[in-house]
Amino acid sequence: MNLPTVPRAVLRAEWIKLRSVRSTYLTLGAAVVLGLGVGLLDVSSAAGHWTTMSAADRADFDPVGDPLSGFQFGELALGALGVLAISTEYATGMIRATFTATPRRGTVYAAKALVLGLFALVASELCAFTAFLLGQAVLSRRHLNVGLGAPGVLRAVACAGLYMAVVTLVGFGLGAIIRHTAGALAATFALVFLAYPAARAVEGFSLVPDHLLLVNAADALATTGPPTGPHADRVPSLSFALFDLALYLVVFLGLGAWRATRDA
């Protein structure tokens, strides 16, 4: 499956599908509302109570990560966007018409993944930078704000957007594998959040499961300093967190491609 050779007509058709369905805007809107809303509440609370906060709470405050904290919830909506981008065609039977128009199923799958991935990346980066800038506007009242030019800040915000785009594509892969909207949504939720308690069960044996969790990778990607606290060793290094994103993409998009080339 060679992405650069995907016909423009197929890419155009998939783009029309993505932007013409209501679920695209509903899920993206939910991600924006949750991401920006929760992040703003977080930094507003910190700025409003800064003078009465304990020294430990002040030390834990992150002017970069806290404005982005809402996307811990918004990423579920983005994962749902990925699932719906393919599962609805299987649910309605429209996928057969798609494969009739373009018999090469690998080409169709590649076009869907490429269009969705680019859309999700642009939308996620816009959301991440908007959340960061709004958060800094609130924090500036207490002179707690930081600029994009500060060490590691631009990287952290950009990686937060990248992470959300990856979650979207993981949802897409699960949608292709399971072909059932409710089942794929449940699997996406479990992969992003429920894997965390599962890793606790083997915590005494190895930290590898912790370092492979998406939620822990997000902690490494969207912050500028080293992890702190009693569970800092659960957070992977920046390079390992980027490896996690690549691994999840390869595994779930690869399995989705294998499944998509089977009978609809």
C-alpha positions as CSV (number, residue, x, y, z in Angstrom):
1,M,0.0,0.0,0.0
2,N,1.8,3.1,-1.3
3,L,0.3,6.3,0.1
4,P,1.9,8.7,-2.4
5,T,0.2,6.8,-5.3
6,V,-3.3,7.0,-4.0
7,P,-5.4,8.6,-6.9
8,R,-6.5,12.1,-6.3
9,A,-10.1,11.2,-7.2
10,V,-10.2,8.7,-4.3
11,L,-8.7,11.3,-1.9
12,R,-11.2,13.9,-3.0
13,A,-14.1,11.4,-2.5
14,E,-12.9,10.6,1.0
15,W,-12.5,14.3,1.8
16,I,-16.1,15.0,0.6
17,K,-17.4,12.1,2.8
18,L,-15.5,13.3,5.9
19,R,-16.6,16.9,5.7
20,S,-20.2,16.2,4.6
21,V,-21.3,14.1,7.6
22,R,-22.6,15.7,10.8
23,S,-20.6,13.4,13.1
24,T,-17.4,15.0,12.0
25,Y,-18.5,18.4,13.3
26,L,-20.2,17.0,16.4
27,T,-17.2,15.0,17.6
28,L,-14.8,17.8,16.7
29,G,-17.0,20.3,18.5
30,A,-17.1,18.1,21.6
31,A,-13.3,17.8,21.6
32,V,-13.0,21.6,21.3
33,V,-15.5,22.3,24.1
34,L,-14.0,19.8,26.5
35,G,-10.4,20.6,25.7
36,L,-10.7,24.4,25.9
37,G,-13.3,24.4,28.6
38,V,-11.7,22.1,31.1
39,G,-8.3,23.7,30.4
40,L,-9.6,27.2,31.0
41,L,-11.3,26.1,34.2
42,D,-8.0,24.5,35.4
43,V,-5.9,27.6,34.8
44,S,-8.6,30.0,36.0
45,S,-8.8,28.1,39.3
46,A,-5.0,28.1,39.6
47,A,-4.7,31.9,38.9
48,G,-7.6,32.7,41.2
49,H,-6.3,30.7,44.2
50,W,-2.6,31.2,43.6
51,T,-2.1,33.3,46.7
52,T,-3.7,30.7,49.0
53,M,-2.2,27.6,47.3
54,S,0.3,25.5,49.2
55,A,4.0,25.4,48.2
56,A,3.5,21.9,47.0
57,D,0.5,22.8,44.8
58,R,2.5,25.7,43.3
59,A,5.4,23.4,42.6
60,D,3.1,21.0,40.8
61,F,1.5,23.7,38.7
62,D,2.5,23.5,35.0
63,P,1.8,26.7,32.9
64,V,2.2,24.6,29.7
65,G,0.5,21.3,30.6
66,D,-2.4,22.7,32.7
67,P,-4.0,24.7,29.8
68,L,-3.9,21.5,27.8
69,S,-5.4,19.3,30.5
70,G,-8.9,19.3,29.0
71,F,-7.8,17.3,26.1
72,Q,-7.5,14.3,28.4
73,F,-11.3,14.2,27.9
74,G,-11.4,15.8,24.4
75,E,-9.2,13.0,23.0
76,L,-12.1,10.6,23.5
77,A,-14.2,12.7,21.1
78,L,-11.3,12.6,18.6
79,G,-11.0,8.9,19.0
80,A,-14.7,8.7,18.3
81,L,-14.2,10.8,15.1
82,G,-11.7,8.2,13.9
83,V,-14.0,5.3,14.6
84,L,-17.0,6.9,12.9
85,A,-14.9,7.8,9.8
86,I,-15.0,4.2,8.8
87,S,-17.4,2.2,11.0
88,T,-20.5,4.0,9.8
89,E,-19.8,2.9,6.2
90,Y,-19.7,-0.7,7.4
91,A,-22.8,-0.2,9.5
92,T,-24.9,1.2,6.7
93,G,-23.5,-1.1,4.0
94,M,-22.2,1.9,2.0
95,I,-18.7,0.4,2.1
96,R,-19.7,-2.0,-0.6
97,A,-20.6,0.9,-2.9
98,T,-17.2,2.4,-2.1
99,F,-15.4,-0.8,-2.9
100,T,-17.4,-1.2,-6.1
101,A,-16.3,2.3,-7.2
102,T,-12.7,1.6,-6.2
103,P,-12.1,-2.2,-6.1
104,R,-8.6,-1.8,-4.6
105,R,-9.5,-1.9,-0.9
106,G,-6.0,-1.0,0.2
107,T,-6.2,2.2,-1.9
108,V,-9.5,3.1,-0.3
109,Y,-8.2,2.4,3.2
110,A,-5.0,4.5,2.6
111,A,-7.1,7.4,1.2
112,K,-9.4,7.3,4.3
113,A,-6.4,7.2,6.7
114,L,-4.5,9.9,4.9
115,V,-7.4,12.3,4.6
116,L,-8.5,11.7,8.2
117,G,-4.9,12.0,9.5
118,L,-4.2,15.3,7.8
119,F,-7.6,16.7,9.0
120,A,-7.1,15.5,12.5
121,L,-3.5,16.8,12.7
122,V,-4.5,20.3,11.5
123,A,-7.5,20.4,13.8
124,S,-5.6,19.0,16.8
125,E,-2.7,21.5,16.4
126,L,-5.2,24.4,16.1
127,C,-6.9,23.2,19.3
128,A,-3.6,22.7,21.2
129,F,-2.2,26.1,20.3
130,T,-5.6,27.8,21.0
131,A,-5.8,26.2,24.4
132,F,-2.3,27.2,25.2
133,L,-2.7,30.8,24.2
134,L,-6.0,31.2,26.0
135,G,-4.5,29.7,29.1
136,Q,-1.6,32.1,28.9
137,A,-3.9,35.0,28.7
138,V,-5.6,33.9,31.9
139,L,-2.3,33.2,33.7
140,S,-0.8,36.6,32.7
141,R,-3.0,38.2,35.3
142,R,-0.8,36.6,37.9
143,H,2.4,36.8,35.8
144,L,2.4,33.0,35.6
145,N,2.4,32.8,31.8
146,V,5.1,31.6,29.6
147,G,5.8,32.3,25.9
148,L,6.1,29.9,23.0
149,G,9.8,30.9,22.8
150,A,10.6,29.5,26.2
151,P,12.6,26.3,26.3
152,G,10.5,23.3,25.3
153,V,7.2,25.1,25.1
154,L,6.7,25.0,21.3
155,R,7.7,21.4,21.3
156,A,5.3,20.5,24.1
157,V,2.3,22.2,22.5
158,A,3.0,20.8,19.0
159,C,3.4,17.3,20.5
160,A,0.1,17.6,22.3
161,G,-1.6,18.2,18.9
162,L,0.4,15.3,17.4
163,Y,-0.8,13.0,20.2
164,M,-4.4,13.9,19.7
165,A,-4.1,13.2,15.9
166,V,-2.6,9.8,16.7
167,V,-5.5,9.0,19.0
168,T,-7.8,9.8,16.1
169,L,-6.0,7.4,13.8
170,V,-5.9,4.7,16.5
171,G,-9.7,5.0,16.7
172,F,-9.8,4.8,12.9
173,G,-7.8,1.6,13.0
174,L,-10.0,0.1,15.6
175,G,-13.1,1.0,13.6
176,A,-11.7,-0.8,10.6
177,I,-10.7,-3.9,12.7
178,I,-14.0,-4.2,14.6
179,R,-16.4,-2.8,12.0
180,H,-19.0,-2.0,14.7
181,T,-19.3,1.5,16.0
182,A,-20.2,0.7,19.6
183,G,-17.6,-2.0,19.9
184,A,-14.9,0.2,18.4
185,L,-15.8,3.1,20.6
186,A,-15.6,0.9,23.7
187,A,-12.2,-0.5,22.5
188,T,-10.9,3.0,22.0
189,F,-12.0,4.1,25.5
190,A,-10.4,1.0,27.0
191,L,-7.1,1.5,25.1
192,V,-6.8,5.1,26.1
193,F,-8.0,5.0,29.7
194,L,-8.7,1.5,31.0
195,A,-5.3,0.2,30.1
196,Y,-3.9,2.4,33.0
197,P,-5.4,0.2,35.8
198,A,-4.4,-2.9,33.9
199,A,-0.8,-1.8,34.0
200,R,-1.0,-1.3,37.7
201,A,-1.6,-5.1,38.1
202,V,2.0,-5.8,36.8
203,E,3.6,-2.7,38.2
204,G,5.8,-4.7,40.6
205,F,7.3,-6.7,37.7
206,S,8.1,-4.2,35.1
207,L,7.7,-0.5,34.1
208,V,7.4,-1.5,30.4
209,P,3.6,-1.6,30.4
210,D,3.5,1.9,32.0
211,H,5.9,3.3,29.4
212,L,3.7,1.9,26.6
213,L,0.5,3.5,27.7
214,L,-0.9,6.3,25.6
215,V,-2.0,8.3,28.7
216,N,1.6,8.2,30.1
217,A,3.1,9.1,26.7
218,A,0.8,12.2,26.8
219,D,2.3,13.3,30.1
220,A,5.8,13.2,28.6
221,L,4.9,14.9,25.4
222,A,2.8,17.8,26.6
223,T,5.1,19.0,29.4
224,T,8.4,20.9,29.4
225,G,10.1,19.6,32.6
226,P,10.9,16.1,33.9
227,P,8.1,14.2,35.6
228,T,7.7,14.7,39.4
229,G,5.9,13.0,42.2
230,P,5.8,9.5,43.6
231,H,4.9,7.9,40.2
232,A,7.3,9.9,38.0
233,D,8.9,6.6,36.9
234,R,5.7,5.6,35.1
235,V,6.2,8.4,32.6
236,P,8.4,7.5,29.6
237,S,11.1,9.7,28.2
238,L,10.3,12.1,25.4
239,S,11.9,9.8,22.8
240,F,10.1,6.7,24.2
241,A,6.8,8.6,24.1
242,L,7.4,9.4,20.4
243,F,8.2,5.8,19.9
244,D,4.9,4.9,21.5
245,L,3.0,7.1,19.0
246,A,4.8,5.5,16.1
247,L,4.1,2.0,17.5
248,Y,0.4,2.6,18.0
249,L,0.1,4.0,14.5
250,V,1.9,1.0,12.9
251,V,0.0,-1.6,14.9
252,F,-3.5,-0.3,14.6
253,L,-3.4,1.2,11.2
254,G,-1.6,-2.0,10.0
255,L,-4.2,-4.3,11.6
256,G,-6.9,-2.1,10.2
257,A,-5.4,-2.3,6.7
258,W,-5.3,-6.1,7.0
259,R,-8.9,-6.3,8.1
260,A,-10.1,-3.8,5.5
261,T,-8.8,-5.9,2.6
262,R,-10.9,-8.8,3.8
263,D,-14.6,-9.3,2.8
264,A,-16.8,-6.5,3.8
